C-alpha cells in the first residue's frame, strides 16, 4: 500500500516556527517514501468558535510560499460534518457512545466527592456520571464509552507507548454541548476517509493517540503509524504556540521562506546546506530524513 501522510493545521492563527516543523517533517516523511506516496493538507476548522475568518487560506498561502504543496486539493472539516454524524450514529447504535448531561461544574463536584479534585491545567477525568442514563438532565454532549485497560502502540520516534484512557481521561467527548465536533472524532474519521497511513505531528499531540486508537477500533478503522516530532520551545521553555504569542512565519519573500525552512530543518536535526534554492534545499533534505528514520528509498 502506498504511503499517504498529511498536515492538518487548525486555522486559529497563522503558521509559526513550531507548526512549520511539523509540516516539513510530514512532507519529508512522505517524499522519502518515493514518487507514489502522497502528502495531503486538511484544514481542521471544525471548532468554528476558535477559528479565525480567512486564516485557513493564509496558512495555505504560507505553505505554498515554502513549496510545501499538497498532492490533492485541501479538505476543510466544516464541509465534512455529515461524515462525523454518521460515525457518531454508528457508535451510538452499537452502544459505544452515549449522551451526557454534565456541565464542567457537575464534573468538578463529582470528582470532589470522590476525592479527586480537578487540578488546574490538568485532565478533567470524567467519572462516568451519565454512563447509565441522564437522570432527568438534558443531553449536553456525546461521549465514548471507554473500555478499561491500557492502549499500547509504538511511536516511530518515542518508542513503546501506553495509556490507560479509562483511568487517565475517562469517557471523552465526541460532540460538545455548544455544537462543534470534538477533535478526536473528526480527526479519526478524516484520517480514515483520506486513507492516511502515516501520521507525523508535534509531540504535544502524542497524548491524543490512545484516544484516537480507541475510536479507530470502535469504528472498525485502520490505525496509522505515528511519529511525533520534537517541539520548538519559546524563550521561557514553554512550547511555542499561538496561545503564548508565537510570531507568524514571514514567508513574504523567497528568502524569508527559505530561512524559515532552514530553521525548521535545524529543529529536526537535518543538514541545510548553504546558498540553496528552496527546491534544492528540500531535495537535499529528503535523503537525510530517510537515513535518520531508516526509511526505504
N, C-alpha and C positions, 0 to 999 in steps of 0.2 A: 504494500500500500504506500502511495506517495505521501510524503510529509506535508502537512498543512499547519502553519503557525499563524499567530495573529497578534496584533497590538490593539488594545481596547481601552482607549482613554475616556475619561469622564469629562465632559465639557463644562467644568466648574471654574475653569481658568485656562490660560494658555499653557503650552508645554514649558517646562523648566528643565534645568540640567538633570534632575533625577529622572523625570519621565522620558527624556531623550535616551538615557542609558538603557531603560527597559525597551524602548522602541528599537534601538540599534541592536541590542542583544537578540531580540526576537527576529529581526530582519537577518542578522548574520547566521543565526541558528538554522533558518530556512535555506538561505543561499548556500551554506556549506553542505547541504544535502543534495545538491545537483539541480539541473535545469527543470526537472519535473516537479520540484517542490513549490508550494505556493505560500505567499505571505499575504494575509488579509488584514484589513483595518475595520474595526467596529466601533462606532461612537456610542458609548454607554450613557445615553441620555434619559434612561427610564425614570430617574429621580428628577422630575421636572422642576421641583421647587428649588433644588440646589444648582441646576444647570443655568448658564447664562446665555441669553439670546445671541446667536451668531458665533458662539465660541467653538462649536464643532467645526465650522468652516475655517476658523482661524487656525485650529490645530491641524487640519488637513493641509492648509497652506504652509504651515511650518514644516510639516513632514515632507511636502513636495520640494520645499527650498533645500532640504537636506538630501534630496534624491532618494528618500525612503517612500517609494510609490507602491501601493498595493497592486496585486495581480488581478483584482476584480474591483468593481465599484464598492465603496464603503457602505456598510449597513448601519442603520440607525435603529436603536432599540424602540423608540417611540412608534415605529412603523411595524412592530412585531408583537404587539400586545396580545393578539389572538393566539399566538403560539404559547404564550405564558398561561393564558386562561385554560387552554386545552390541557396543558401539563398539570395545572392545579386541579382541574376536574378529574383527571386520571388518578391523582394521588388521593383526592377526597373519596372517589368511588371505591378505591382499594383500602380505605381506612387508614391511609398513611398520613393524611393531613386532616386537621380539624379546626373549627372556628374558635377564636379566643376573645373573651370579653374583658381582659385585664388591661388596665392602664399601667403606666410606669409606677405610679403611686401604689396601686394594688400589689404589684410585684414586689416593690420595696418593703411593703408592710408584711407580705407573706414571708419574705426572706428574713425579716427581723424576727418574726415569730419562730422561725426555725433556727435562730441564732446565726444567720448567715448574712448579716447586713451588707448591702451593696457598697463596694469601695469606689470612690470617685475615680473615673477613667478606667475602672476595671470592668470585666464582663458581667452583665446583669443576667445571672443564671436563672432561667425560667423554672419555677418549682412545679410545673405541671398542673396548675390550679384548674384549668378548663379541659384537661385530658378526657374527663368523663362527663362533660356537659357544661353548659354555660351558666347553670344555676340561676336562671332568670335574667342574666345580663345580656345586653345586645352584643352581637359579634362586632369586634373592633379590628380583628386581623385573622389571618390564617397561619397555622404553624405546622411544621413537620413533626410527626411522631418519631422521635429519635430512639433507636434501639440502644440497649446497654452494650458496653464493651468498647475496646479500643478499635480505632480505624488505623490501619497501617499502610504506609506507602513509602516509596523510595524517591527522594528528590535527587536529580542528577548532579546537583552541586552540594546540597546539605547532607545527603546520605539518608539513612533509615530514619523515618519519622513515624510518630504515632500520637494519637489524641483520643481521649475518651470524651466524645462530644456530649454524651448524656450528662456526665459529671461536670464538665468544664463550661458548657454552654447551655445545655437543656434543649427543649423543643424550640427551634428557632423559627423566625418569621419568614413566610413566603410572600405574603401580600400585607401591606401595612394598613393601619386604620385610616390614614389620610388618602388612600387610593393607590399610590405608586407601588410598582412591583419591587420586591426586595432583590438586592444584588445577587444573592445566592441562587435563586431560582432562574432569574434572567440569564445569568452567565452560563449556567449549566445547559439550559435549553438552546441558547445561541451556539455554544461550542459544538454541541451535537449536531445541530442543524447545518452548521457550516463545515462539518467534517474535520474539526480541529484535532490533530493528532499529537501536537507538541506545544505545550504552553510554557512560555518564558516570560516572567514578570518579576517585579520587585519583591524582595524578601519580606516586606511588610505585609504582603498578601499570603504568605505561607500559612498563616493561621486559619485562612478560609478553606484550605484544601480539603481537610477532613469532612467539613460540612458539604462541600461540593461532591465529594466521592459518595457520601451517603445519598445525596439526591440522585446522582447518576445511577446508583444501584436500585433505588426505589422506582426510577422511571425506566429501568432496563436499558440504560445508555452506556456506551463505552467510556472508559476512563483514559484520558490522555496521559502522556508523560509530562512531568513537571520539572522545571528548573527555575529556581528563584535567585535573582541576581543580587549582588551587593548593593546596599543603599548608599546614596550620596547624602552626606551629612552637612548640616549648616555649621556656622562657626561655633555655635553653642553646643554642638554634639548631637543635636536633635535631627531627626530625619528631615531632609529638605522637602518641603511640601508647599502647596498653595496656602494651606492654613497658617503657616508660620512666615508668610511673606516672601516665598521664593520668587526671584525675579524671572520674568518671562524671557524665554530664549530670544536672542537677537538673530533673526535669520533674514534680515532685510537685504543683505548683500551676499554674494557667493563666498566672500572671505569670512564674513561673520558666521555663515552656516558651516563652513569647513572648520573654523575654530571650535564651534560647538560640538561638532562630530569628533574632533580630535580629543577634546576634554572627556567626552563620553567613552571614547576608546581607552583613554588612560584609566578611567574608573573601572573598566572591565579588565585591565591588565594587558591590553593589546598594544603592540607597537604601532606608531602612527606615521613614521616616515617624515620626510621634510619636503617642502615645496611641491606638494602633490595637488592635483585637481581633486574635486570631490569623487569623481568616478574612479580615479586611480587609487585614491586612499581607500575607498570601500573595497575595491577588488583586492588590494593588498592585505586587508584585514581578514578576509574570509579564510585563507589558509591558517592564519594564526588561531582563529576561533575554532576551526576544525581540529587542529592539533591539541588545543587546550582541553577540549572535551572528548578527544579521541573519537571523532565522528568520521564515518566513511566519506570519501570524496563524493 
